[in-house]
């Protein structure tokens, strides 16, 4: 099916109006191929790359088939990471604005189990979660799937890579006999196909990766005997606005970020040893330009939703070519040109040879890069944390009004504002951070005082 309008689908007028307000005008290839079948209740095995619009491809369908008056879990979406689950839940909430009282609940690790028990006691229509935490609730009988009609497995390839399939198979035992299963994956190797065979019944197979416009990415490989110096010279010569640097281990991620900071290059590490609140702090700062560099492992970075990323660096060669594709696919999105740099040493020559099949990739020597002196990367913004959030009825407009009004900051000095349940994050231009902090420390927002600090 060619790209077409959502109005061609048998959706309610309220749903179509909401899609229009969200600027969903034309269906992407995966949406055009999958949505008609999803609405019909068919099982689907879909191959679509990250950023192709697959969340809407299953989200619109499961929301359309929802009985809003029935406060029972009718859809379960499993994701490999907390970050992807959060991203999916946010998009589903946007899509769900067409109807009142649709409750979407996240069940992921790193969050209070007791708090989740409280939320489940009030029931939900849709659960988005990670396999481990969902299975724990099922075993504790705090979550029931007896009314479920749609089961979604998002990024099945990463579920396999991260060793979650045993838990997924355990979750399947709690599913009712008759239900719709939607399986989405960026790649379909033999292992994913074996999982699909267990999960799906008379499924429609969809592959849209060949139809999707590839990201415009310049791919450069540099041979070096000093990766840190090469990295700094590359950053100094290209001066990217923001960068994700991939390492293969959490130890390397932490160590590299610390080395960069000692060289006056601001960086934060994202890896599996961080507590949830620490992960949130890191992700918020990178997303709102309060740090220009994120050093991450593949597992930690899965599901990150960074709209405009200037560059990706493979500080360590990825273990597989599929991982390489996932990494570099984060840059060059939405029509922008991206850059992917890969560093390798002499002993890795044989492994790098596998990447030379693509003619567009360039293979260079680090000695060709101009050395930079006194190079620094400092953040454009600094993040303020306000000890108040959705629970306190705090809105982005309240914070914006306080800073641009009584505090006297220019609108251009106030960046991204993120509101969570109990905390709010606001990015403030580095030159104005002292004034903003001083005001929020002594002033009020909505006639209330809140604790505040900088990250």
N, C-alpha and C positions, 0 to 999 in steps of 0.2 A: 504494500500500500504506500502511495506517495504521501508526502507531507500534506496534511489537511487540517481543517479547522476542528476545534473541539465540539462545535455546534453540530457536527455530523454525527456525533455519538448520542445514544439515548440517555442523556443526562438531564437532571432536573434544571429548571430555569434558574433556581437559586444557586446551584452548583456552577452553571455556566456564567452567571453574573459575577460570582466570586473569582472564578478563573480569569475573567476579563480584568477585574481590579488588580489581580496579581500579575498582569501582563502576560498571561498564558494565551497567546494568540494562535500560534500554529503548533501542531504536534511535532515533536522530534521523531526520528525514525523508530526508536524503540517504543515510544508512546503510540505512534500510528499502527505499529505491528501488534503490540501487546494488548492495548486497552480494549478493543472489541472482544477479544477472547476472554480477558479478565472479567468483563461485564457479563459475558455469557456463562461464567462459572467454570471455564476450562482450566486444567492444570497447564502450567507454562514452564518451559526451560529456556531461559533467555540469556543470550550472550551479548553484553553491551558494555562499553568501556565506562570508566569513571567520568562523571560529568555529562552523561548522555541524557539525563532526565528520567532515569529509571525509578526514582522515588515516586514521582508523579505517575509513572506508568503503572505501578501497583497501588499507590495511595489513592488515586481518584477512584479506582475500581472498588477497593475494599470499603471506602467511605460511602460510595453509592449504594453498595449492597447492605449497609448497616441498618439495623432496626434501632433507631435512636431511643425509642421508648423502652427498650429492653436493656436494663443496666446489668449486663453480663459481658464477660470478655468474648467478643465475637471475632477478633483478629489478633494474631500474634506475629510480630516481626522480629526475627532474630538477626543480630549484627555481630561481627567479630570483635568490635571494640566499643568502649564507652563513648568515645568521641563520635564514631559513626552513628551509634544509637541516638545520641543527643541531636546530631544533625538531622537524622530521619524524623525524630519526634517533632522537632521544630517545623520541618516542612509539612508534616501531616497536620499539625495544628493550624498552619496557614491555610491549607487546603480545606480544613474542616470548618472554616468560618461561615460557610453557607448555612449552617444549622446551629441552633443553640444547644448547649449542654452535652456536646460530644466530649467525653473524657478520655484523654490519651495519657497513659501512665508509663513512665520509664522504670525498668527494673535492671539495674546494672551493679556490678561490684564497685567497691570503694565508697558506697553510700550507706547510710544507716539502715540496717535490716529492720529495726523496730519502726522507723519512720515509714518504710515501705509497707509494713504490716498495717499501719494505721490507714494509709492510702488505699490499700486493697480492701479494707473493711467497708469502704464506701463504694466499692466496685468500680469498674472501668469498662469502656467499650473496646479499646485497643491497648494492647501492651507492646511496647518496644523494649527489647532488652538483650543482654548478653547471655549465652547459654548457661554458664555456671550459676548466675543468680536466679534466672528463671527456673532452672531445675531445682535449686534449693527451695524456692517457694512452693513448687509442685510437690516435692517430697514432704514438706512441712504442712501441706494441705491448706496453705494460705492463698493459693492460686488455683482456680478451677478452670479447666478448658472444655467442660462438657457442652457449652453452648457455642464453641468456636466453629466458624465456617470458613475462615481464610487463614492459611499458614504461609508466611513469607520467609524465605531464607535468603538474606541479602549478602552478596559477596561470598558465595560458597567456596570459591577458590581459597580465600584467606581463612575461612573456617578450617579448611583442611590443613593449610600451612601452619596454623596456630594450634592444631591438635584438638579441635573442638568437636569433631564428628562423633566421638563416643557419647558426649553429652547430648548432642543433637538427637542421636538415635534413642537415648533414654527419654528425651522430651517427647519424641514421637509416640511413645507408649501411652502418653496421657491424652493424645488427640482423639477426638471422636472418629468413628469408622468412616463417616462420609464428610469430607471437607475438601476445599480447594487448596492446592499447593502451588505457590509461585516461587520459582528458583531463579535467582539472578547471579550471574558471574561474569567477570571480565574475560576469563579464559575457561575453556572446557577441555581438560586433559582426561586421561582414562580414569583417574581417581574421582574426579568430579562427576563423570558420566556414571560411575558405579554408584555414587551416592544418589544421583538423579533416578536411577533405576529403582532404588528402594523407596524413594519419596513420591514419585509421580505415577499417575494413572492416565494412560492415553494422552500424554502431554503434547502440546503444540511446541515445536522447536523453532526458536527465533534467533537469528543472528544478524545484528545490525552493525557490527564493528566495521564492515567494509563500506557501509553507506555513510558512516559518520565522518565528518571532516576532520582529518588528523590535525593535531596541534602543530603550529608552526614553531619548531624547536631547532635551534642550532646546536648540534652535538659535537663536542670537542673532547678528545682524549689526550691527556698529557702524561708522557713517561717522565718519571722523576726519581731522584734518590733522596729527596727531602720534601715530603708531602706538605708539612706545615709551612715552610718557606714558599713553596709553589702556590699554596692556597692564598697566602697573604699577598703575594705579588699579583695573583689573578684578581683578587678582590680590589686591590689598589689600582689596577689598570682599567678595570671595567666599572668600578663604583656602582654596583647594583643597589637598588632601593631596599630589597629584602631577599633573603636567601634561606633555603633549607639545605643543610649539610647532612648527608646520611653517613652513619657509621654502622658497622655490623654488630657491635656490642654496646651495652649500656655503660660499661666502664669507659670505653673509648669516647662515647658521647659526652660524659661528664668531664673527662680529662681534656678533651679538645676544647670544650667551651671555656674551661678555666685558663687554658693556654692562650686562647684568643683574647680573653679579658685582660690578661697581663700585658698583651700587646696593644692595649687601648682599642680593641675591636669588641664592641658590646655584643654579647651572645648569651643565650640561655640553652640549657639542655633539657630534652624531653625523653624520658626513658621509663621503663617499667617499675623502677624502685620508688618513684614519687608517689606520695599520698594524693588522693583525689583533689584536695584543696590546692596542693602544690602544682598539679597538672593544670588546674583551672587558671591559676595565677600565670603560669608560663604561656599557655595558649592565648589568654586574653592580651598579654603584653605583645605577643608576636602579631596577633590579628589587628591590634590598634596602633601599630608602628611605634611601640614603646621599646622594642628591641629589634634591630635589623636582621639578626641571625638566629636561627633555631637549629641546634644540633640534635639530631634525633635518630633513633633506631627505627627500623621498618614497622615493627609492631606498635610502637608508641605513636607513630605518625599516621597510622591507618585511619582514614575517615576525616582527616583535617579538611576544613572547608575554608581555604584561603583564596579569596576571589582573584587577586592579582599578585602573582609571584614572579619576580624578575628572573630568578636563577635557582637551579638545583645543582648541588655539587655531590658527586659520589666520592667521598673521601676514601671510602673502602669500596672495592669492587663488589657488587651484589653477588649473592650466591647463585642466582639464576637470571636468565635473560627476562623472564616474566617479571621478576622483582625490579629489574632495570626499567622496564616499560612503565610499571606502576610509579616508580620514583620520578622519572622525568616528566610523566604525564601531568604533574602538578603545575608545571609552568607552561606558558604559551596558550593559555585558555582565553575564551571569549574574543577571539580574533587578535589577541596581542601576540607579539613575537617573544618566544622564550629562549633561554640559554641553559644547556645542560653540560656541565663539566665533569669529567671523570679522571681521577688520578690513579696511576698504577706504577708499580716498581718493576725492575728488570725481571724478577723471578715470576711475574704474572704475565709475561709475554704470551705464553701459550693460551692462557684463558682469554686474553684480550683479542686473540686472533679470531675468536668466535664472533666478535662484534664487527669485524671488517667486511662482513657480507653486505652491509648497507653502504652503498656508494656515497651517500650524503654525509656520512660521518668523517670527521677529519682527525688524523692521528699526528700529533705534534710532540715536540720535545720541550721540556720545561726550560731549557737553556735559551729558548727563543723569546721567553717572556721578559719584559723589561723589569728590572728590580725597582721597587718603590722604597722611598725613605720617609720616615715619620708619618706613615699612613694611619689614620684613625677612622673608626666608624662609630658614630654616636647616635643615639635615638632622636628622632624628630619630636617625640612626645614622651611624657612620663605618666604612669598610671596612678591615679588616686583611687583608694578603696574606701567606700562609704559603708558603714555598718548598718545598712538598711536596704530592703529590697521589696520584692512583690508582697511579702507578708505585711509590710508596713505601708502598702498602697503607694509605694514610691514609683514614679514614672520618669522616663528619660526627660520629658518636658520640664519636670520639677527641677531637676539638676541643671539642665540647660538654662532655665530661667534664673536660678540663683546665681550661677556663674556669670552669665552675660548681663544680668540686671544689676543686682546690688554689689557683686564683686567687680563689675566693670570690665570683664574680659571680652575681647572681640570674638565674634562667632568663629572666625578662622583659627582662634587659639584653642577651641574646644573640639576634640576629635570624637572617636567612637565611644558610645555609652552602652554598656551591657548591664542589664538588670537581672539578677538571679533571685532566688527565694529570700535569702537573708542578707545579701550583699549586692552592692552596685559598684561597677568599675567605670571610671571616666578618664579618657586620655586628654591630657592638657599639654599644650606646647611647652617645651623645655624652658623657654625664656619666661613663661608666665606661671610656672608651677608653684613658686614660693607665694605669689599673691593668691592663687587659688586655694592652696593649702591653708594659708593664714585665715582666709575668709571662712572656709568650711569648718575650720577648727573652732572659731569663735562665733560664727553666724549660724543661721538656721535655714533649713529646707522645709517648706510647707509648715512653717512656724514650729518646727521641731529641731532639736539638736541631735546630731548623729556623730558617733566616733568616726574618725577619718585618719588614714595614714597613706604613705606612698610605698609602692612596690619597688 
